[in-house]
Amino acid sequence: MFFNNNTCTYTTPLLSRNSYFWKNHQTLSNGILRLETNTNISYDDQNDTNQRLSWRDLYPQILVSVVAFMLVTQPGINMVYSNIFLNHYKFTDISDLSWLTSILVVCTPIGTIAIGVIMDRIGRKNAFLVTCVPLLISWSIASVVRPEDMSLIYACRVFAGIGGGMTSMVIIYVSEIAHASYRQVLLSLNSVFFSVGVLFATTVGSFFKWQMVNMIFLIFTAVITVLLVIFLPESPIWLAKFRASRVYEAKNSLKRIYPINDQVYVDELNGLDYVRKPPTRPATTITIAPDPSEFDNGPTTSRPLLSTVRLSGGTSRSHERRRGRLRRLWRQLCMCGQLRLWSPQPPTVTRPVRVLAIVFLLQQLSGCYPVIFYAVPVIRTVMGVTDLDAADGQPSQMDALIALGVVRLLASVVACMLSPHVGRRPLMIASSLAMACSAALVALTCPLPAAAGPRDDYDGYETIYPTAGPPPVPLLPLIGIAAFVCSGSAGVIVFPWTLVGELLPVSVRATGGALLVAYAYTLMFIVQRVFPCLVALDADVSGGRGRSSVAAAFAMFAAVSLALALYTHASLPETLGKRFKDIERYFADPSPTCLPVDFSVKSETTHNHR
């Protein structure tokens, strides 16, 4: 306290104009006034995307993400369940095997659309618990049914497909609770836990009997449900966006995620103002953005303006409550949420939806999923054997499937470690190119049927007409299949799903993401139905037309994978270290030529130090 000409001046760290809290209050006040003029909030956290957090700060996020991603093991289990079934029951008709996988895939969009409708209404955590219900029903039925009772097996697959589709909301939840600097590495855990589910199911199915396998899956799902209840907080972004009156709960939820670092907690709490819903706020109260110099006179100039914004927000909320329930229900039924079919959407919605739709189309046509779904029949066809028992001196197909699971898990871990340093876009391109090369290797080296009997001068893999001893193992095609699965697991299989939680705006992330995931699973259903007939995976023709059709299928996979790499390079932006507001501003740019440039990782430092 200093005395000069009867004037008293008292300076504290809280009220000083150079203090963190005063700058944050000053810039946040200016940012709220410019929210409706398409100007981004400019609070004093420009360096947050480069901020490094300690392990103590990250531990709550990692724990919550791991518990949430344990649900993603369920789609991994479902994907290889048909191979487990083949290990205990031999189909007499290839159409039965096709329907075993197709019913699962066709029911998955039902789960994604259902969870997209309800997760914005009941919250993210409650949506997790709802997801566990069909999964528990599925494994409860499977644990008491016999493999010969196909009707009940199909019923189990219906519930498993619905529950597996509901797990698509995990990436949305993790993207909302993760810090911007670590969002990519946490979202990459989606691939790791999916691979864990594949390896876990394959290992259990190889060493245990049928009833015990399903009982283990039931206990595993029940444990996941208990962990979700104990450890998961509600998404603070959902509370700020859809439950504006529950600000106290949003603060508590955010405090559970950042319990130690108070500065990061305050930064993230201020960032919630960006996602707070302001759609019907009168433009007359906020169209004029005041000059920042006006705030140099003291905090009193900003308080009336902040009060005006809050009053207008309350008016818009009252107007929203007066809308009829039938109109809201009709809007949700027409578009499963907040998307409106009858009104044009802004570029921040249409452009990421278009990019993701094309990426999902190329992903499904690249063959990364059919090779996993039908791994045992494909390997059996390539090896030229007709049963699941190990031949003399050769590993069984289930052993090969376990090896593929280990390869997928290792590739997923490597991708998770590289993602925060390299980014999704380079990994997607590298994964697509590696898939193209490995698929081409399978297509070129897969042993073809002989034209007329045995050929003594045939220098390939003579497994169709063996002359003596066990047939030689075609190593090159098997290596190509393993490389195809490994390279797909490092990018193409997982990144399109995780990008749904990053590229879409918050207002349509749940509903738009559900529609995109349902679209992807519809494509998957078509591919799963066509693939067995296309490559003739039945034992009767596996020695002849089966091998030639497998070679043709992998040639097509190589071409589509190459097209996916080119499209990713041309249209998919990089999201490494970017906040949601930066991603929306990026897609709002009308110039498509700047897409890959503005989101390069190198421009991040320049942007953060403007």
C-alpha positions as CSV (number, residue, x, y, z in Angstrom):
1,M,0.0,0.0,0.0
2,F,1.4,3.3,-1.1
3,F,0.2,6.9,-0.2
4,N,0.7,9.7,-2.7
5,N,-1.5,12.9,-2.7
6,N,-4.2,11.3,-0.6
7,T,-4.5,8.5,-3.1
8,C,-4.5,4.9,-2.0
9,T,-3.3,2.2,-4.4
10,Y,-3.3,-1.5,-3.3
11,T,-1.9,-4.2,-5.5
12,T,-2.5,-7.9,-5.0
13,P,-1.6,-10.9,-7.3
14,L,-5.3,-11.4,-7.9
15,L,-6.1,-7.9,-9.0
16,S,-2.9,-7.0,-10.8
17,R,-3.3,-6.5,-14.5
18,N,-0.3,-8.7,-15.1
19,S,-1.7,-11.5,-13.0
20,Y,-3.0,-14.7,-14.6
21,F,-6.5,-14.4,-13.2
22,W,-7.0,-10.8,-14.3
23,K,-5.8,-11.5,-17.8
24,N,-8.0,-14.6,-18.0
25,H,-11.1,-12.6,-16.8
26,Q,-10.3,-9.8,-19.2
27,T,-9.8,-11.9,-22.3
28,L,-12.7,-14.3,-21.5
29,S,-15.1,-11.3,-21.2
30,N,-14.0,-10.1,-24.6
31,G,-14.3,-13.5,-26.1
32,I,-17.8,-14.2,-24.9
33,L,-19.0,-11.0,-26.6
34,R,-17.5,-12.1,-29.9
35,L,-18.9,-15.7,-29.8
36,E,-21.7,-15.1,-32.2
37,T,-19.6,-13.2,-34.7
38,N,-17.6,-16.3,-35.7
39,T,-14.6,-15.0,-33.7
40,N,-12.9,-17.5,-31.4
41,I,-12.7,-17.0,-27.7
42,S,-9.3,-15.6,-26.9
43,Y,-8.7,-16.5,-23.3
44,D,-5.1,-16.7,-22.1
45,D,-4.4,-20.3,-22.9
46,Q,-2.9,-20.1,-26.3
47,N,0.0,-22.4,-25.2
48,D,-2.2,-25.1,-23.8
49,T,-1.9,-27.3,-26.8
50,N,1.9,-27.4,-26.2
51,Q,1.6,-27.7,-22.4
52,R,3.3,-30.7,-20.9
53,L,1.6,-32.3,-18.0
54,S,3.2,-34.5,-15.4
55,W,2.3,-38.2,-15.0
56,R,0.5,-37.2,-11.8
57,D,-1.7,-34.8,-13.8
58,L,-2.3,-37.4,-16.5
59,Y,-3.0,-40.3,-14.3
60,P,-6.8,-39.6,-13.8
61,Q,-7.3,-39.2,-17.6
62,I,-5.4,-42.3,-18.3
63,L,-7.3,-44.3,-15.7
64,V,-10.7,-43.1,-17.0
65,S,-9.7,-43.7,-20.6
66,V,-8.5,-47.2,-19.9
67,V,-11.7,-48.1,-18.1
68,A,-13.8,-46.6,-20.9
69,F,-11.8,-48.4,-23.6
70,M,-12.3,-51.7,-21.9
71,L,-15.7,-51.7,-23.6
72,V,-13.9,-51.6,-27.0
73,T,-12.6,-55.1,-26.4
74,Q,-16.2,-56.3,-27.0
75,P,-16.2,-55.5,-30.8
76,G,-12.8,-57.2,-30.9
77,I,-14.3,-60.3,-29.3
78,N,-17.2,-60.2,-31.7
79,M,-15.0,-59.9,-34.7
80,V,-13.2,-63.2,-34.1
81,Y,-16.1,-65.0,-32.5
82,S,-16.9,-66.7,-35.8
83,N,-13.4,-68.1,-35.9
84,I,-13.8,-69.4,-32.3
85,F,-17.1,-71.0,-33.3
86,L,-15.4,-72.7,-36.2
87,N,-12.9,-74.2,-33.7
88,H,-15.8,-76.0,-31.9
89,Y,-18.4,-76.5,-34.7
90,K,-17.9,-77.3,-38.4
91,F,-20.4,-75.8,-40.8
92,T,-21.8,-77.9,-43.6
93,D,-23.1,-74.8,-45.4
94,I,-21.0,-71.7,-46.0
95,S,-24.1,-69.5,-45.9
96,D,-24.5,-70.4,-42.1
97,L,-21.0,-69.0,-41.5
98,S,-21.8,-65.9,-43.5
99,W,-25.0,-65.3,-41.5
100,L,-23.1,-65.7,-38.2
101,T,-21.0,-62.7,-39.0
102,S,-23.6,-60.8,-41.1
103,I,-26.2,-60.8,-38.3
104,L,-23.7,-59.2,-36.0
105,V,-22.7,-56.5,-38.5
106,V,-26.3,-55.7,-39.5
107,C,-27.4,-55.2,-35.9
108,T,-24.4,-53.0,-35.1
109,P,-25.9,-49.8,-36.8
110,I,-29.0,-50.3,-34.6
111,G,-26.8,-49.9,-31.6
112,T,-24.9,-46.9,-33.0
113,I,-28.1,-45.0,-33.9
114,A,-29.7,-45.9,-30.6
115,I,-26.8,-44.7,-28.5
116,G,-26.5,-41.5,-30.7
117,V,-30.1,-40.7,-29.9
118,I,-29.9,-41.2,-26.2
119,M,-26.4,-40.2,-25.2
120,D,-27.1,-36.5,-25.6
121,R,-30.2,-36.9,-23.5
122,I,-29.1,-39.1,-20.6
123,G,-25.4,-38.3,-20.5
124,R,-22.2,-40.2,-21.5
125,K,-21.8,-42.2,-18.3
126,N,-25.4,-43.4,-18.3
127,A,-24.9,-44.3,-22.0
128,F,-22.0,-46.6,-21.0
129,L,-24.2,-48.4,-18.5
130,V,-27.0,-48.8,-21.1
131,T,-24.3,-50.3,-23.5
132,C,-23.5,-53.0,-21.0
133,V,-27.1,-54.3,-20.9
134,P,-27.2,-56.0,-24.4
135,L,-23.7,-57.3,-24.0
136,L,-24.6,-59.0,-20.7
137,I,-27.7,-60.5,-22.3
138,S,-25.7,-61.8,-25.2
139,W,-23.1,-63.6,-23.1
140,S,-25.7,-64.9,-20.6
141,I,-27.5,-66.7,-23.4
142,A,-24.3,-67.9,-25.1
143,S,-23.1,-69.4,-21.8
144,V,-26.0,-71.9,-21.6
145,V,-26.6,-72.6,-25.3
146,R,-25.1,-75.5,-27.3
147,P,-23.3,-74.8,-30.6
148,E,-25.8,-76.9,-32.5
149,D,-28.7,-74.6,-31.6
150,M,-28.2,-72.0,-34.3
151,S,-31.3,-70.0,-33.6
152,L,-30.1,-69.1,-30.1
153,I,-26.6,-68.5,-31.4
154,Y,-28.1,-66.0,-33.9
155,A,-30.0,-64.4,-31.1
156,C,-26.8,-63.9,-29.1
157,R,-25.2,-62.3,-32.2
158,V,-28.1,-59.9,-32.4
159,F,-27.6,-58.6,-28.8
160,A,-23.8,-58.6,-29.3
161,G,-24.1,-56.6,-32.5
162,I,-26.3,-54.0,-30.8
163,G,-24.0,-53.7,-27.8
164,G,-20.9,-53.6,-30.0
165,G,-22.5,-50.7,-32.0
166,M,-23.1,-48.8,-28.8
167,T,-19.5,-49.0,-27.9
168,S,-18.8,-46.4,-30.6
169,M,-19.6,-43.7,-28.1
170,V,-16.4,-44.4,-26.2
171,I,-14.2,-42.4,-28.6
172,I,-16.6,-39.4,-28.2
173,Y,-16.3,-39.6,-24.4
174,V,-12.6,-39.9,-24.4
175,S,-12.2,-37.0,-26.9
176,E,-14.2,-34.8,-24.5
177,I,-12.3,-35.6,-21.3
178,A,-8.8,-35.7,-22.8
179,H,-6.4,-32.8,-22.7
180,A,-5.7,-31.4,-26.2
181,S,-2.0,-32.2,-26.0
182,Y,-2.7,-35.9,-25.2
183,R,-6.0,-36.5,-27.0
184,Q,-4.4,-38.4,-29.9
185,V,-2.4,-40.8,-27.8
186,L,-5.5,-41.5,-25.6
187,L,-7.7,-42.0,-28.6
188,S,-5.1,-44.4,-30.0
189,L,-5.8,-46.7,-27.1
190,N,-9.0,-47.6,-29.1
191,S,-6.8,-49.6,-31.4
192,V,-4.9,-51.2,-28.6
193,F,-7.9,-52.4,-26.7
194,F,-9.6,-53.6,-29.9
195,S,-6.5,-55.7,-30.5
196,V,-6.5,-56.9,-26.9
197,G,-10.1,-58.1,-27.4
198,V,-9.1,-60.0,-30.5
199,L,-6.1,-61.6,-28.9
200,F,-8.0,-62.3,-25.7
201,A,-10.9,-64.0,-27.5
202,T,-8.7,-66.0,-29.7
203,T,-6.6,-67.3,-26.8
204,V,-9.6,-68.2,-24.7
205,G,-11.3,-69.9,-27.6
206,S,-8.2,-72.0,-28.3
207,F,-7.6,-73.3,-24.8
208,F,-11.1,-73.7,-23.3
209,K,-14.3,-75.5,-24.2
210,W,-17.3,-73.8,-25.6
211,Q,-19.4,-73.3,-22.4
212,M,-16.3,-72.0,-20.5
213,V,-15.4,-69.6,-23.3
214,N,-18.8,-67.9,-23.1
215,M,-18.8,-67.9,-19.3
216,I,-15.4,-66.1,-19.3
217,F,-16.8,-63.5,-21.6
218,L,-19.8,-63.0,-19.4
219,I,-17.7,-62.5,-16.2
220,F,-15.4,-60.1,-18.1
221,T,-18.3,-58.0,-19.3
222,A,-19.7,-57.9,-15.7
223,V,-16.3,-56.7,-14.3
224,I,-16.2,-53.9,-17.0
225,T,-19.7,-52.8,-15.9
226,V,-18.6,-52.5,-12.2
227,L,-15.5,-50.5,-13.2
228,L,-17.5,-48.1,-15.3
229,V,-19.8,-47.3,-12.3
230,I,-16.8,-46.8,-10.0
231,F,-14.3,-44.8,-12.0
232,L,-16.1,-42.9,-14.8
233,P,-17.0,-39.2,-14.2
234,E,-19.6,-37.6,-16.4
235,S,-18.2,-35.6,-19.4
236,P,-17.8,-32.0,-18.4
237,I,-18.3,-30.9,-22.0
238,W,-21.7,-32.7,-22.1
239,L,-22.7,-31.0,-18.9
240,A,-21.7,-27.6,-20.2
241,K,-23.3,-28.2,-23.6
242,F,-26.6,-29.9,-22.8
243,R,-27.1,-29.3,-19.0
244,A,-26.2,-25.6,-18.6
245,S,-27.9,-25.5,-15.2
246,R,-25.6,-28.2,-13.8
247,V,-22.5,-26.0,-13.8
248,Y,-21.5,-27.3,-10.3
249,E,-21.5,-30.9,-11.6
250,A,-19.4,-29.9,-14.6
251,K,-16.8,-28.3,-12.2
252,N,-16.8,-31.4,-10.0
253,S,-16.4,-33.7,-13.0
254,L,-13.6,-31.6,-14.4
255,K,-11.9,-31.6,-11.0
256,R,-11.9,-35.4,-11.0
257,I,-10.0,-35.3,-14.3
258,Y,-7.6,-32.5,-13.1
259,P,-7.4,-33.0,-9.4
260,I,-3.8,-31.7,-8.9
261,N,-2.9,-29.0,-11.5
262,D,-5.1,-26.0,-10.6
263,Q,-3.9,-23.9,-13.5
264,V,-4.9,-26.5,-16.1
265,Y,-8.2,-27.0,-14.3
266,V,-8.9,-23.3,-14.6
267,D,-7.9,-23.3,-18.3
268,E,-10.2,-26.2,-19.1
269,L,-13.0,-24.7,-17.0
270,N,-12.8,-21.5,-19.0
271,G,-12.7,-23.5,-22.2
272,L,-16.1,-24.9,-21.4
273,D,-17.6,-21.5,-22.2
274,Y,-16.8,-22.2,-25.9
275,V,-19.0,-25.3,-26.0
276,R,-21.8,-23.8,-24.0
277,K,-24.9,-23.8,-26.3
278,P,-25.8,-20.3,-27.7
279,P,-27.9,-21.1,-30.8
280,T,-30.9,-18.7,-30.2
281,R,-29.1,-15.9,-28.4
282,P,-30.2,-12.5,-29.9
283,A,-27.5,-11.2,-32.2
284,T,-28.1,-7.5,-31.3
285,T,-26.6,-8.0,-27.9
286,I,-23.3,-9.4,-29.1
287,T,-22.7,-8.3,-32.7
288,I,-20.4,-5.4,-31.7
289,A,-17.0,-6.6,-30.5
290,P,-15.5,-4.0,-28.1
291,D,-11.9,-2.9,-28.6
292,P,-9.5,-4.6,-26.1
293,S,-8.3,-1.3,-25.0
294,E,-11.6,-0.6,-23.4
295,F,-10.7,-3.2,-20.7
296,D,-7.6,-1.3,-19.7
297,N,-9.8,1.1,-17.6
298,G,-10.7,-1.6,-15.1
299,P,-13.0,-4.5,-14.7
300,T,-16.2,-2.3,-14.3
301,T,-16.5,-1.8,-18.0
302,S,-16.9,-5.5,-18.7
303,R,-19.4,-6.4,-16.0
304,P,-22.5,-4.8,-17.6
305,L,-21.7,-6.5,-20.9
306,L,-21.3,-9.9,-19.3
307,S,-24.6,-9.4,-17.5
308,T,-26.3,-8.6,-20.8
309,V,-25.0,-11.8,-22.3
310,R,-26.2,-13.9,-19.4
311,L,-29.6,-12.2,-19.5
312,S,-29.9,-13.0,-23.3
313,G,-28.8,-16.6,-22.6
314,G,-31.6,-17.0,-20.0
315,T,-34.1,-15.6,-22.5
316,S,-33.1,-18.1,-25.1
317,R,-33.3,-21.0,-22.6
318,S,-36.8,-19.9,-21.7
319,H,-37.8,-19.8,-25.3
320,E,-36.3,-23.3,-25.8
321,R,-38.5,-24.6,-22.9
322,R,-41.6,-23.2,-24.6
323,R,-41.1,-25.3,-27.7
324,G,-43.5,-28.2,-28.1
325,R,-42.3,-31.7,-27.2
326,L,-43.8,-33.2,-30.3
327,R,-41.6,-30.8,-32.5
328,R,-38.5,-31.9,-30.6
329,L,-39.4,-35.5,-30.9
330,W,-40.0,-35.2,-34.6
331,R,-36.7,-33.4,-35.1
332,Q,-34.9,-36.2,-33.3
333,L,-36.6,-39.0,-35.2
334,C,-35.8,-37.3,-38.5
335,M,-32.2,-36.9,-37.8
336,C,-31.5,-38.9,-34.7
337,G,-30.5,-35.8,-32.8
338,Q,-29.8,-32.2,-33.7
339,L,-29.0,-32.6,-37.4
340,R,-31.8,-31.2,-39.6
341,L,-32.4,-32.8,-43.0
342,W,-34.6,-29.9,-44.2
343,S,-32.1,-27.1,-43.5
344,P,-28.6,-26.6,-45.1
345,Q,-25.7,-27.4,-42.8
346,P,-22.6,-25.2,-42.3
347,P,-19.3,-26.3,-43.8
348,T,-18.1,-27.2,-40.3
349,V,-20.6,-30.1,-40.5
350,T,-20.8,-31.0,-44.2
351,R,-17.1,-31.1,-45.0
352,P,-16.0,-33.4,-42.2
353,V,-19.0,-35.7,-42.8
354,R,-18.1,-35.9,-46.5
355,V,-14.4,-36.6,-45.7
356,L,-15.2,-39.3,-43.1
357,A,-17.9,-40.9,-45.4
358,I,-15.4,-41.4,-48.2
359,V,-12.7,-42.6,-45.8
360,F,-15.1,-45.2,-44.3
361,L,-16.1,-46.4,-47.8
362,L,-12.4,-47.0,-48.7
363,Q,-11.7,-48.5,-45.4
364,Q,-14.4,-51.2,-45.7
365,L,-13.4,-51.9,-49.3
366,S,-9.7,-52.3,-48.4
367,G,-10.4,-55.7,-46.9
368,C,-9.0,-55.0,-43.5
369,Y,-12.1,-56.4,-41.7
370,P,-13.0,-59.5,-43.9
371,V,-9.5,-60.9,-43.5
372,I,-10.0,-60.7,-39.7
373,F,-13.6,-62.0,-39.7
374,Y,-12.7,-64.9,-42.0
375,A,-9.1,-65.4,-40.9
376,V,-9.5,-69.2,-40.4
377,P,-11.1,-69.9,-43.8
378,V,-8.7,-67.6,-45.6
379,I,-5.7,-69.3,-44.0
380,R,-7.2,-72.7,-44.7
381,T,-7.7,-71.8,-48.3
382,V,-4.2,-70.5,-48.8
383,M,-2.6,-73.5,-47.0
384,G,-4.7,-76.0,-49.0
385,V,-6.2,-77.9,-46.0
386,T,-9.8,-78.7,-45.3
387,D,-9.9,-79.1,-41.6
388,L,-8.9,-77.2,-38.5
389,D,-6.5,-79.8,-37.1
390,A,-2.8,-79.2,-37.5
391,A,-1.3,-81.2,-40.2
392,D,1.9,-83.1,-39.7
393,G,4.7,-80.6,-39.1
394,Q,2.3,-77.6,-39.6
395,P,0.7,-75.3,-37.1
396,S,-3.0,-75.2,-36.8
397,Q,-5.1,-72.4,-38.1
398,M,-6.0,-71.3,-34.6
399,D,-2.3,-71.1,-33.8
400,A,-1.9,-68.8,-36.9
401,L,-4.9,-66.8,-35.6
402,I,-3.2,-66.3,-32.3
403,A,-0.1,-65.2,-34.0
404,L,-2.1,-62.7,-36.0
405,G,-3.6,-61.4,-32.8
406,V,-0.2,-60.8,-31.3
407,V,0.9,-59.0,-34.5
408,R,-2.2,-56.8,-34.3
409,L,-1.6,-55.9,-30.7
410,L,2.1,-55.0,-31.3
411,A,1.2,-52.9,-34.3
412,S,-1.5,-51.1,-32.3
413,V,0.9,-50.4,-29.5
414,V,3.5,-49.0,-31.9
415,A,0.8,-46.8,-33.6
416,C,-0.3,-45.6,-30.1
417,M,3.3,-44.6,-29.3
418,L,3.9,-42.9,-32.7
419,S,0.5,-41.1,-32.8
420,P,1.4,-38.1,-30.5
421,H,4.7,-37.6,-32.3
422,V,3.8,-38.3,-35.9
423,G,0.0,-37.6,-36.1
424,R,-2.9,-39.5,-37.6
425,R,-2.5,-38.4,-41.2
426,P,1.0,-39.7,-41.8
427,L,0.2,-43.0,-40.0
428,M,-3.0,-43.4,-42.1
429,I,-1.0,-42.9,-45.3
430,A,1.8,-45.2,-44.2
431,S,-0.7,-47.8,-43.1
432,S,-2.6,-47.7,-46.4
433,L,0.6,-48.0,-48.5
434,A,1.8,-50.9,-46.4
435,M,-1.6,-52.7,-46.8
436,A,-1.4,-52.1,-50.6
437,C,2.1,-53.7,-50.7
438,S,1.2,-56.7,-48.5
439,A,-2.0,-57.3,-50.4
440,A,-0.1,-57.3,-53.7
441,L,2.3,-59.8,-52.2
442,V,-0.5,-62.2,-51.4
443,A,-2.1,-61.7,-54.8
444,L,1.2,-62.4,-56.6
445,T,2.4,-65.4,-54.5
446,C,-0.9,-67.2,-53.7
447,P,-0.5,-70.7,-55.2
448,L,-2.9,-71.1,-58.2
449,P,-4.6,-74.3,-59.3
450,A,-2.8,-76.4,-61.9
451,A,-4.4,-76.5,-65.4
452,A,-4.2,-80.3,-65.9
453,G,-2.8,-82.5,-63.2
454,P,0.5,-82.4,-61.5
455,R,3.4,-80.4,-63.0
456,D,6.9,-81.6,-62.3
457,D,8.4,-78.3,-63.5
458,Y,6.1,-76.1,-61.3
459,D,8.4,-74.0,-59.2
460,G,5.7,-72.6,-56.9
461,Y,3.8,-74.1,-54.0
462,E,2.6,-77.5,-55.2
463,T,-0.1,-78.0,-52.6
464,I,-3.0,-78.9,-54.8
465,Y,-1.7,-82.2,-56.1
466,P,0.8,-83.4,-53.5
467,T,2.9,-86.3,-54.5
468,A,4.5,-87.4,-51.3
469,G,4.7,-86.3,-47.7
470,P,3.0,-83.3,-46.1
471,P,2.2,-80.4,-48.4
472,P,4.7,-77.5,-48.1
473,V,3.5,-74.4,-46.3
474,P,3.1,-71.4,-48.6
475,L,5.2,-69.0,-46.6
476,L,5.0,-65.9,-48.8
477,P,1.2,-65.6,-48.8
478,L,1.0,-66.2,-45.1
479,I,3.6,-63.5,-44.5
480,G,1.6,-61.2,-46.8
481,I,-1.5,-61.9,-44.8
482,A,0.3,-61.2,-41.5
483,A,1.7,-58.0,-42.9
484,F,-1.7,-57.0,-44.2
485,V,-3.3,-57.4,-40.8
486,C,-0.3,-55.7,-39.0
487,S,-0.3,-52.6,-41.3
488,G,-4.1,-52.3,-41.2
489,S,-4.0,-52.4,-37.4
490,A,-1.5,-49.5,-37.3
491,G,-3.8,-47.0,-38.9
492,V,-6.6,-47.9,-41.3
493,I,-8.6,-50.0,-38.9
494,V,-8.7,-47.6,-36.0
495,F,-8.1,-44.0,-37.0
496,P,-11.3,-43.4,-39.1
497,W,-13.3,-44.3,-36.0
498,T,-11.4,-42.0,-33.7
499,L,-11.5,-39.1,-36.1
500,V,-15.3,-39.1,-35.7
501,G,-14.7,-37.8,-32.2
502,E,-12.4,-35.1,-33.4
503,L,-13.6,-33.7,-36.7
504,L,-17.3,-33.3,-36.0
505,P,-18.5,-30.2,-34.1
506,V,-19.7,-30.7,-30.5
507,S,-23.3,-29.9,-31.3
508,V,-23.6,-32.8,-33.7
509,R,-20.8,-35.0,-32.5
510,A,-23.0,-37.7,-30.9
511,T,-25.8,-37.8,-33.5
512,G,-23.7,-37.2,-36.5
513,G,-21.0,-39.6,-35.3
514,A,-23.7,-42.3,-34.7
515,L,-25.0,-41.9,-38.3
516,L,-21.5,-42.1,-39.7
517,V,-20.7,-45.2,-37.6
518,A,-24.0,-46.8,-38.7
519,Y,-23.1,-46.0,-42.3
520,A,-19.7,-47.7,-41.9
521,Y,-21.3,-50.8,-40.3
522,T,-23.8,-51.0,-43.1
523,L,-20.9,-51.0,-45.6
524,M,-19.2,-53.7,-43.4
525,F,-22.4,-55.8,-43.5
526,I,-22.4,-55.7,-47.3
527,V,-18.7,-56.6,-47.5
528,Q,-19.1,-59.5,-45.0
529,R,-22.0,-60.9,-47.0
530,V,-20.2,-60.7,-50.3
531,F,-16.7,-61.8,-49.3
532,P,-17.3,-65.5,-48.6
533,C,-19.1,-66.0,-51.9
534,L,-16.6,-63.9,-53.8
535,V,-13.5,-65.9,-52.7
536,A,-15.3,-69.3,-52.4
537,L,-14.2,-70.2,-48.8
538,D,-15.8,-73.6,-48.7
539,A,-13.7,-76.7,-48.5
540,D,-14.9,-78.2,-51.7
541,V,-13.4,-75.6,-53.9
542,S,-10.6,-74.3,-51.7
543,G,-8.0,-76.2,-53.6
544,G,-9.1,-74.7,-57.0
545,R,-11.3,-71.7,-57.5
546,G,-10.8,-70.7,-53.9
547,R,-7.2,-69.9,-54.3
548,S,-7.6,-68.0,-57.5
549,S,-10.4,-65.9,-56.0
550,V,-8.4,-65.2,-52.9
551,A,-5.6,-63.8,-55.1
552,A,-8.1,-61.7,-57.1
553,A,-9.6,-60.4,-53.9
554,F,-6.3,-59.3,-52.5
555,A,-5.4,-57.6,-55.8
556,M,-8.6,-55.5,-55.4
557,F,-7.6,-54.8,-51.7
558,A,-4.2,-53.5,-52.9
559,A,-5.9,-51.1,-55.4
560,V,-8.4,-49.8,-52.8
561,S,-5.6,-49.3,-50.2
562,L,-3.6,-47.3,-52.6
563,A,-6.7,-45.1,-53.4
564,L,-7.2,-44.6,-49.6
565,A,-3.6,-43.4,-49.2
566,L,-4.0,-40.9,-52.0
567,Y,-7.3,-39.6,-50.7
568,T,-5.9,-39.3,-47.2
569,H,-3.0,-37.3,-48.5
570,A,-5.3,-35.0,-50.5
571,S,-8.3,-34.4,-48.1
572,L,-7.7,-35.6,-44.5
573,P,-6.4,-32.9,-42.1
574,E,-4.1,-33.4,-39.2
575,T,-5.6,-33.0,-35.7
576,L,-2.4,-33.4,-33.6
577,G,-2.6,-30.9,-30.7
578,K,-5.6,-29.1,-32.1
579,R,-8.5,-27.8,-30.0
580,F,-12.0,-28.4,-31.2
581,K,-12.4,-24.7,-32.0
582,D,-9.4,-24.9,-34.2
583,I,-10.8,-27.9,-36.1
584,E,-14.1,-26.1,-36.6
585,R,-12.4,-23.0,-37.9
586,Y,-10.3,-25.2,-40.2
587,F,-13.4,-26.8,-41.9
588,A,-15.1,-23.4,-42.1
589,D,-12.3,-22.2,-44.4
590,P,-13.9,-22.2,-47.9
591,S,-10.6,-22.9,-49.7
592,P,-10.1,-26.7,-50.0
593,T,-6.5,-26.3,-51.2
594,C,-5.4,-25.2,-47.7
595,L,-6.7,-28.3,-46.0
596,P,-3.5,-30.2,-45.5
597,V,-1.4,-27.1,-44.9
598,D,-3.3,-25.3,-42.1
599,F,-3.3,-28.4,-40.0
600,S,0.3,-29.4,-40.3
601,V,2.1,-30.1,-37.1
602,K,4.8,-27.6,-37.9
603,S,2.4,-24.7,-37.9
604,E,1.3,-25.5,-34.4
605,T,4.0,-23.5,-32.7
606,T,3.4,-20.4,-34.8
607,H,-0.4,-20.6,-34.2
608,N,0.1,-20.9,-30.4
609,H,2.4,-17.9,-30.1
610,R,0.3,-15.4,-32.1
